[in-house]
Amino acid sequence: MFAVYAAEPNADDPLKSLVVGERPDPEVPAGHVAVDVQAASVNMHDLWTLRGVGIKPDQFPMILGCDGAGTLEDGSPVVIHSVIVTPGWTGDETLDPKRTLLTEKYQGTFAERVVVPERNVVPKPEGLSFAEGAVMGTAWLTAYRMLFVKSGLRPGQTMLVQGASGGVSTALIQLGKAAGMRVWVTGRSEDKRALAAELGADATFESGARLPERVDAAFETVGKATWSHSIKSLKPGGTVVVSGATSGDADAGELQRIFFLQMRIVGSTMGTKDELADLLAFCQQAGIKPQIGTELPMAEADAALRAMEDGDTAGKIVLTR
Ligand SMILES: NC(=O)c1ccc[n+]([C@@H]2O[C@H](COP(=O)([O-])OP(=O)(O)OC[C@H]3O[C@@H](n4cnc5c(N)ncnc54)[C@H](OP(=O)(O)O)[C@@H]3O)[C@@H](O)[C@H]2O)c1
């Protein structure tokens, strides 16, 4: 079948190991389902996979794509939940120490078909297109859990989103706005800040700018480049929710400020299947149209991944069949 895959790990030149080609048709073991993929989205995780980060060398070649939407054999439309747990695991899937994401052990979604455990699909609401459904499983689910499960924020409070145009950032802006938060956003360029404003940000700032007042919670996926700013922007007792470190680990932990002002630092990763179903329902009920900046055929995955590597994003990048 057609597939876009990483042939081998390449730490220095990740796109060099990208292949747009053919992989064997997957088998469907008992307890699993095949999904005919209609759309999938690009995530930073795909670049990590090409670099060989978070995946064992013997797992290559690996089809990329951590999320997606498509149809089951009987034609029913579904969104894929990409957190794969050990058989028999019950409860919060993200807490299974042996969980994997699609593309770590299981082959990913940049292909004609993907095979996942039966429990890893949820019905796609009619109001969401396949492209919109495809962005939900990773970036949007991560943003949903950060905001609604981990932050403790209430409507009316102020949230700071670090980064304006990324997949997780744009999801945080749209979800926060729909839920009645006051949404403040930092962005690296005027264009990116303008996008955040279009998506509902109440105010936008240059990266690292001093804010007019301190915020109740900061949302971090950037790491090193913005961590100190996040900590310094918090009210006493405020919360930083962190789910990524794109620019690397923070140099200064800011420990003195954290304990003296009694801040909470909360880690967050992906989300549960129930949270994915709730996210889909919330988007439907609130009329949220997830921001998709670029839509390309899967055969042009190289351009899509290059755009993400260059930081050339305006919301999610979606690949369609
Ligand atoms: N833990 C999880 O489950 C999980 C799930 C999804 C993603 N993640 C992680 O979250 C991170 C973001 O993922 P994504 O898919 O949203 O990536 P993305 O679409 O490429 O977005 C990257 C974001 O980071 C910002 N950024 C990057 N470098 C920066 C710098 N030097 N200074 C300021 N801002 C910078 C960008 O801000 P501008 O808009 O201003 O350019 C942009 O908003 C990645 O590290 C990813 O691995 C984790």
PDBQT file of the ligand as one rigid body, heavy atoms in Angstrom, charges set to zero:
ROOT
HETATM    1  N1  LIG A 401       3.129  15.693  25.517  1.00  0.00    +0.000 N 
HETATM    2  C1  LIG A 401       2.339  15.477  24.487  1.00  0.00    +0.000 C 
HETATM    3  O1  LIG A 401       1.483  14.615  24.517  1.00  0.00    +0.000 OA
HETATM    4  C2  LIG A 401       2.482  16.315  23.258  1.00  0.00    +0.000 A 
HETATM    5  C3  LIG A 401       1.491  16.305  22.273  1.00  0.00    +0.000 A 
HETATM    6  C4  LIG A 401       1.618  17.176  21.192  1.00  0.00    +0.000 A 
HETATM    7  C5  LIG A 401       2.747  17.992  21.090  1.00  0.00    +0.000 A 
HETATM    8  N2  LIG A 401       3.706  17.911  22.049  1.00  0.00    +0.000 N 
HETATM    9  C6  LIG A 401       4.910  18.744  21.966  1.00  0.00    +0.000 C 
HETATM   10  O2  LIG A 401       4.515  20.107  21.957  1.00  0.00    +0.000 OA
HETATM   11  C7  LIG A 401       5.402  20.859  21.136  1.00  0.00    +0.000 C 
HETATM   12  C8  LIG A 401       4.590  21.653  20.120  1.00  0.00    +0.000 C 
HETATM   13  O3  LIG A 401       3.973  20.751  19.219  1.00  0.00    +0.000 OA
HETATM   14  P1  LIG A 401       3.133  21.313  18.013  1.00  0.00    +0.000 P 
HETATM   15  O4  LIG A 401       2.618  20.126  17.280  1.00  0.00    +0.000 OA
HETATM   16  O5  LIG A 401       2.183  22.333  18.490  1.00  0.00    +0.000 OA
HETATM   17  O6  LIG A 401       4.292  21.996  17.152  1.00  0.00    +0.000 OA
HETATM   18  P2  LIG A 401       4.214  23.176  16.098  1.00  0.00    +0.000 P 
HETATM   19  O7  LIG A 401       2.890  23.149  15.434  1.00  0.00    +0.000 OA
HETATM   20  O8  LIG A 401       5.432  23.092  15.264  1.00  0.00    +0.000 OA
HETATM   21  O9  LIG A 401       4.301  24.500  16.995  1.00  0.00    +0.000 OA
HETATM   22  C9  LIG A 401       5.481  24.951  17.576  1.00  0.00    +0.000 C 
HETATM   23  C10 LIG A 401       5.139  26.127  18.498  1.00  0.00    +0.000 C 
HETATM   24  O10 LIG A 401       6.280  26.432  19.270  1.00  0.00    +0.000 OA
HETATM   25  C11 LIG A 401       6.559  27.814  19.207  1.00  0.00    +0.000 C 
HETATM   26  N3  LIG A 401       8.036  27.979  19.209  1.00  0.00    +0.000 N 
HETATM   27  C12 LIG A 401       8.934  27.132  18.672  1.00  0.00    +0.000 A 
HETATM   28  N4  LIG A 401      10.190  27.588  18.901  1.00  0.00    +0.000 NA
HETATM   29  C13 LIG A 401      10.047  28.732  19.594  1.00  0.00    +0.000 A 
HETATM   30  C14 LIG A 401      10.979  29.679  20.115  1.00  0.00    +0.000 A 
HETATM   31  N5  LIG A 401      12.284  29.510  19.964  1.00  0.00    +0.000 N 
HETATM   32  N6  LIG A 401      10.491  30.756  20.779  1.00  0.00    +0.000 NA
HETATM   33  C15 LIG A 401       9.152  30.928  20.929  1.00  0.00    +0.000 A 
HETATM   34  N7  LIG A 401       8.222  30.048  20.438  1.00  0.00    +0.000 NA
HETATM   35  C16 LIG A 401       8.675  28.982  19.789  1.00  0.00    +0.000 A 
HETATM   36  C17 LIG A 401       5.926  28.325  17.936  1.00  0.00    +0.000 C 
HETATM   37  O11 LIG A 401       5.588  29.647  18.180  1.00  0.00    +0.000 OA
HETATM   38  P3  LIG A 401       5.223  30.729  17.014  1.00  0.00    +0.000 P 
HETATM   39  O12 LIG A 401       3.793  30.477  16.667  1.00  0.00    +0.000 OA
HETATM   40  O13 LIG A 401       5.402  32.042  17.654  1.00  0.00    +0.000 OA
HETATM   41  O14 LIG A 401       6.157  30.464  15.890  1.00  0.00    +0.000 OA
HETATM   42  C18 LIG A 401       4.738  27.392  17.769  1.00  0.00    +0.000 C 
HETATM   43  O15 LIG A 401       3.600  27.937  18.389  1.00  0.00    +0.000 OA
HETATM   44  C19 LIG A 401       6.379  19.857  20.526  1.00  0.00    +0.000 C 
HETATM   45  O16 LIG A 401       7.579  19.873  21.276  1.00  0.00    +0.000 OA
HETATM   46  C20 LIG A 401       5.678  18.532  20.668  1.00  0.00    +0.000 C 
HETATM   47  O17 LIG A 401       6.565  17.448  20.752  1.00  0.00    +0.000 OA
HETATM   48  C21 LIG A 401       3.591  17.111  23.120  1.00  0.00    +0.000 A 
ENDROOT
TORSDOF 0
